[in-house]
Amino acid sequence: MNTSKRIVFILALLPLAYVIYGILTDNLGANPIEKMEHLTGLWALIFLMASLSVTPLRKISGLNKIIRLRRMLGLFVFFYALIHFGIYLGLDRFLIWPDIKKDLTKRPYIIVGFSALLLLLPLVFTSTKKSIRRLGKKWIKLHRLVYVIALLAVLHFWWLVKADIFYPALFAALYLLLMAVRIYYAKSIRR
């Protein structure tokens, strides 16, 4: 692992360290489970936007080496999303399946978030160099699922928040900007 990857790896673990520190010091507020859920979900979304930013940044800046960070950022998306979901299942709902089933019918944001997590699975399982070689061009098509995942994740956040939509709107604007840059470069390549 080169130096930049090591630095990104360590930085990517800091949000988890913050949550663990908050647990150990009883410093996560009046509702620590909700705080842990929100923090891990937020960081999953931040890493998702960071991974989507790599290609546009590379094209705009010409820094081709940053492409090496995209896979790691993508894996951290899954890491934090899985922790987020695990906290919901285990600590928030105590694995009480009738309550979880009721949530799935009453709260569409949970369906959308769970769908995003499920769609991440094939991306995680095919993120190895061996899978890239084996799948060839199919790998690129499969990994375009990330655009749908990002849209679902932003929608999940927006529906969850309900009242103060400033941050979900910020993520939505970033998503639209990143998609616009991608479309612009795709059209310019075709020309």
C-alpha positions in Angstrom: 0.0 0.0 0.0 1.5 3.3 -1.0 1.7 6.4 1.3 -1.4 8.1 -0.1 -3.5 5.0 0.3 -2.2 4.5 3.9 -3.1 8.1 4.7 -6.6 7.8 3.2 -7.1 4.5 5.0 -6.2 6.0 8.4 -8.3 9.1 7.8 -11.3 6.9 6.7 -11.2 5.1 10.1 -11.3 8.4 12.1 -15.2 8.6 12.0 -15.4 5.1 13.5 -12.8 6.1 16.1 -14.9 9.1 16.9 -18.0 6.9 17.4 -16.1 4.4 19.6 -14.7 7.3 21.6 -18.2 8.7 22.0 -19.4 5.3 23.3 -16.5 4.9 25.7 -16.9 8.4 27.1 -20.7 8.4 27.0 -20.5 11.5 24.8 -23.1 10.8 22.1 -25.9 12.9 23.5 -29.3 11.9 24.9 -29.9 9.3 22.2 -26.6 7.6 21.5 -28.0 4.9 19.2 -29.6 7.5 17.0 -26.4 9.5 17.0 -24.4 6.4 16.0 -26.9 5.6 13.2 -26.8 9.1 11.9 -23.0 9.4 12.0 -22.3 6.1 10.3 -24.9 6.8 7.6 -23.5 10.3 7.0 -20.0 8.9 6.6 -21.2 6.3 4.2 -22.8 9.1 2.1 -19.6 11.2 2.4 -17.4 8.3 1.2 -19.9 7.6 -1.6 -19.7 11.2 -2.9 -15.9 11.1 -2.4 -15.7 7.9 -4.5 -17.9 9.5 -7.2 -15.7 12.6 -7.2 -12.5 10.7 -8.1 -13.1 10.4 -11.9 -14.3 14.0 -12.4 -11.4 15.3 -10.3 -9.0 13.2 -12.3 -10.4 14.6 -15.6 -10.5 18.2 -14.4 -7.1 18.2 -12.7 -5.2 15.6 -14.7 -4.1 13.9 -11.5 -4.4 10.3 -12.8 -3.0 8.8 -9.6 -6.1 9.6 -7.6 -7.9 6.8 -9.4 -6.0 4.4 -7.2 -8.1 5.7 -4.2 -11.5 5.0 -5.7 -11.8 1.4 -4.8 -10.8 2.0 -1.2 -13.3 4.8 -0.9 -15.9 2.6 -2.3 -15.2 -0.2 0.2 -15.4 2.4 3.0 -18.9 3.3 1.7 -19.9 -0.3 2.2 -18.1 -0.5 5.6 -20.0 2.5 7.0 -23.3 1.6 5.4 -23.0 -1.9 6.9 -22.3 -0.5 10.3 -25.2 1.9 9.9 -27.5 -0.9 9.0 -26.1 -3.1 11.8 -26.8 -0.4 14.4 -30.3 -0.1 13.1 -31.0 -3.8 13.2 -29.2 -4.7 16.4 -29.2 -1.7 18.7 -32.2 0.3 17.4 -34.6 -2.6 16.7 -32.9 -5.4 18.7 -33.4 -7.8 15.8 -37.1 -7.9 16.5 -38.2 -8.9 13.0 -41.9 -7.9 13.3 -40.8 -4.3 14.2 -38.3 -4.3 11.3 -41.0 -5.5 9.0 -43.4 -2.8 10.2 -40.6 -0.2 9.6 -40.3 -1.4 6.0 -44.0 -0.8 5.4 -44.3 2.5 7.3 -41.0 4.1 6.5 -40.1 4.3 2.8 -36.7 5.8 3.6 -35.7 2.5 5.2 -36.7 0.6 2.0 -34.7 3.0 -0.1 -31.6 2.8 2.2 -31.8 -1.0 2.4 -32.0 -1.1 -1.4 -28.9 1.0 -1.7 -27.1 -1.4 0.7 -28.2 -4.4 -1.3 -27.0 -2.9 -4.6 -23.6 -2.2 -3.0 -23.1 -6.0 -2.5 -22.3 -6.9 -6.1 -19.9 -3.9 -6.3 -18.1 -5.0 -3.2 -17.8 -8.6 -4.3 -16.5 -7.6 -7.7 -14.0 -5.0 -6.5 -11.0 -7.2 -6.8 -8.4 -7.1 -9.6 -9.3 -10.7 -10.5 -13.0 -9.7 -10.9 -12.1 -6.7 -13.0 -10.1 -9.0 -15.4 -12.7 -11.7 -15.4 -15.7 -9.5 -16.1 -14.0 -7.1 -18.5 -16.4 -4.5 -20.0 -19.2 -6.1 -18.0 -17.4 -4.9 -14.8 -17.8 -1.3 -15.9 -21.5 -1.7 -16.6 -22.0 -3.4 -13.3 -20.2 -0.7 -11.4 -22.4 2.0 -13.0 -24.9 0.8 -10.3 -23.0 3.3 -8.1 -25.0 6.2 -9.7 -28.3 4.6 -8.7 -26.9 3.8 -5.3 -25.9 7.4 -4.8 -29.3 8.6 -5.8 -31.0 6.2 -3.4 -28.6 7.2 -0.6 -29.4 10.9 -1.1 -33.1 10.1 -1.2 -32.8 8.0 2.0 -31.1 10.9 3.8 -33.7 13.4 2.5 -36.7 11.4 3.5 -35.1 10.6 6.9 -34.5 14.3 7.8 -38.0 15.5 6.9 -37.8 19.1 8.2 -34.3 20.6 7.9 -33.3 19.5 4.4 -30.2 21.7 4.1 -27.7 18.8 4.3 -29.7 16.4 2.1 -30.1 19.2 -0.4 -26.3 19.8 -0.3 -25.7 16.2 -1.1 -28.3 16.2 -3.8 -26.6 19.3 -5.4 -23.2 17.6 -5.2 -24.6 14.4 -6.8 -26.2 16.4 -9.6 -23.0 18.4 -10.1 -20.9 15.1 -10.3 -23.4 13.6 -12.8 -23.3 16.8 -14.9 -19.5 16.7 -15.1 -19.6 13.0 -16.1 -22.3 13.7 -18.8 -20.2 16.6 -20.1 -17.1 14.5 -20.4 -19.0 11.6 -21.9 -20.5 13.8 -24.6 -17.1 15.5 -25.3 -15.5 12.0 -25.8 -18.3 11.1 -28.3 -17.6 14.3 -30.3 
